Amino acid sequence: MSTGNCAKFYQRVYYSDTDSYGVVWHGSYLRWLEMGRVDWCEQKGHNLIELENQNIVLPVVNLNVRYKASARLNDNLIIETGIAKFNGLSVTFTQTIKSAETNKTFIEAEVEVVAIHKDSGKLYRRMPEILATVFDMEVKCLKPV
């Protein structure tokens, strides 16, 4: 993943994140991916509660995770989140979780989200402008000049 426009946050692996084999339980990675997307949005000026107050929620519609290695108890992780593509209807985040000490990659993920109206549950046919502007700008930064 290109680290140019990605958001990063750090997470320590706690006992509650592991399974009986002493490695990180697969569901813990999904929680950290969600935290990464929330953090990315907040770094771009969009608090999810404020979006929800505007009747905008962003559910995951497609999730592709490639597990490359297992993190373990007390590992310090970096969760990197960026935008891979935006088509006006959905946005695809690219995310990586790796070791803060060794840079070893534990997982790579692509997560596609859409915007739906909070009250009606109906899909916005176009991403609301407040988000589309940010997503468009991020994708344009990815394109070579």
C-alpha positions in Angstrom: 0.0 0.0 0.0 1.2 3.5 -0.8 1.7 5.4 2.4 1.4 8.8 0.9 -2.2 9.7 1.9 -2.9 6.9 4.3 -4.0 7.3 7.9 -2.1 5.3 10.5 -2.9 4.3 14.0 -1.2 2.0 16.5 -2.7 -0.9 18.4 -1.3 -3.3 20.9 -2.4 -6.9 20.9 -4.1 -7.7 24.2 -5.0 -11.1 25.6 -8.7 -10.5 24.7 -7.6 -10.2 21.0 -6.1 -13.7 20.9 -7.5 -17.2 20.6 -6.6 -20.4 22.4 -3.6 -20.9 20.2 -2.0 -17.6 21.4 -2.4 -15.8 18.0 -4.7 -12.9 17.1 -8.3 -14.2 16.5 -9.4 -13.3 13.0 -12.3 -11.2 14.1 -9.9 -8.9 16.0 -8.4 -7.8 12.7 -11.8 -6.9 11.4 -12.4 -4.6 14.4 -9.1 -2.9 13.8 -9.9 -2.4 10.2 -13.1 -0.7 11.2 -11.2 1.5 13.6 -8.8 2.4 10.8 -11.6 3.5 8.5 -13.2 5.6 11.3 -9.8 7.1 12.1 -9.3 7.9 8.3 -12.7 9.6 8.1 -11.9 11.7 11.3 -8.5 12.7 9.9 -10.4 14.0 6.9 -12.8 16.0 9.0 -15.8 13.6 9.0 -16.9 12.4 12.4 -19.2 9.4 11.9 -21.7 10.6 14.5 -22.0 13.9 12.7 -22.6 12.0 9.4 -25.2 9.9 11.1 -26.9 13.1 12.3 -27.1 14.0 8.6 -28.7 10.6 7.9 -25.6 9.2 6.3 -24.2 5.8 7.4 -21.5 3.8 5.7 -22.0 0.0 5.8 -19.5 -2.4 4.4 -20.8 -4.2 1.3 -17.7 -6.1 0.3 -14.7 -7.3 2.3 -11.6 -9.1 1.0 -9.0 -10.0 3.6 -5.7 -11.7 2.8 -4.1 -13.2 6.0 -0.4 -13.4 5.5 0.9 -14.0 9.1 -0.4 -14.1 12.6 0.2 -11.4 15.1 0.7 -12.5 18.8 0.0 -11.2 22.3 1.8 -7.9 23.1 2.7 -7.2 19.4 2.5 -3.6 18.5 0.6 -3.0 15.3 0.3 -0.3 12.7 -3.0 -0.1 10.9 -2.7 1.8 7.6 -5.8 3.0 5.7 -6.1 4.7 2.4 -8.4 4.9 -0.6 -8.0 2.5 -3.5 -10.9 3.7 -5.7 -14.0 5.7 -5.8 -16.7 5.4 -8.5 -19.4 7.9 -7.2 -21.5 5.2 -5.6 -19.0 3.3 -3.4 -15.5 3.8 -2.1 -12.9 1.1 -1.6 -10.5 1.4 1.2 -7.2 -0.4 1.1 -5.9 -1.4 4.5 -2.8 -3.1 5.9 -2.0 -4.3 9.4 1.6 -4.9 10.2 4.2 -5.0 13.0 5.3 -1.7 14.3 8.7 -3.2 15.2 9.5 -5.3 12.1 7.2 -3.9 9.4 6.0 -7.5 8.8 2.6 -7.6 7.1 -0.1 -9.6 8.9 -3.0 -8.8 6.7 -4.0 -6.8 3.6 -7.6 -5.9 3.0 -9.9 -4.1 0.6 -13.1 -2.9 2.1 -15.9 -1.4 -0.1 -18.5 0.8 1.6 -21.6 2.6 0.3 -23.7 5.4 1.8 -27.2 4.7 2.9 -29.9 6.9 4.4 -30.0 6.2 8.2 -33.7 6.5 8.6 -35.0 4.7 5.5 -32.1 2.3 4.9 -32.1 3.2 1.2 -28.9 3.4 -0.8 -27.8 6.9 -1.9 -27.5 6.6 -5.7 -24.6 8.9 -5.5 -22.3 9.3 -2.6 -23.4 12.4 -0.6 -21.4 15.5 -1.7 -19.8 16.0 1.7 -18.0 12.7 1.3 -17.7 12.5 -2.5 -15.5 15.6 -2.5 -13.0 14.1 -0.1 -13.0 10.7 -1.8 -12.6 12.3 -5.2 -9.6 14.4 -4.0 -7.9 11.3 -2.5 -8.3 9.3 -5.7 -6.9 12.1 -7.8 -3.9 12.2 -5.5 -3.2 8.5 -6.4 -3.1 9.1 -10.2 0.3 9.7 -11.7 0.9 13.2 -13.1 
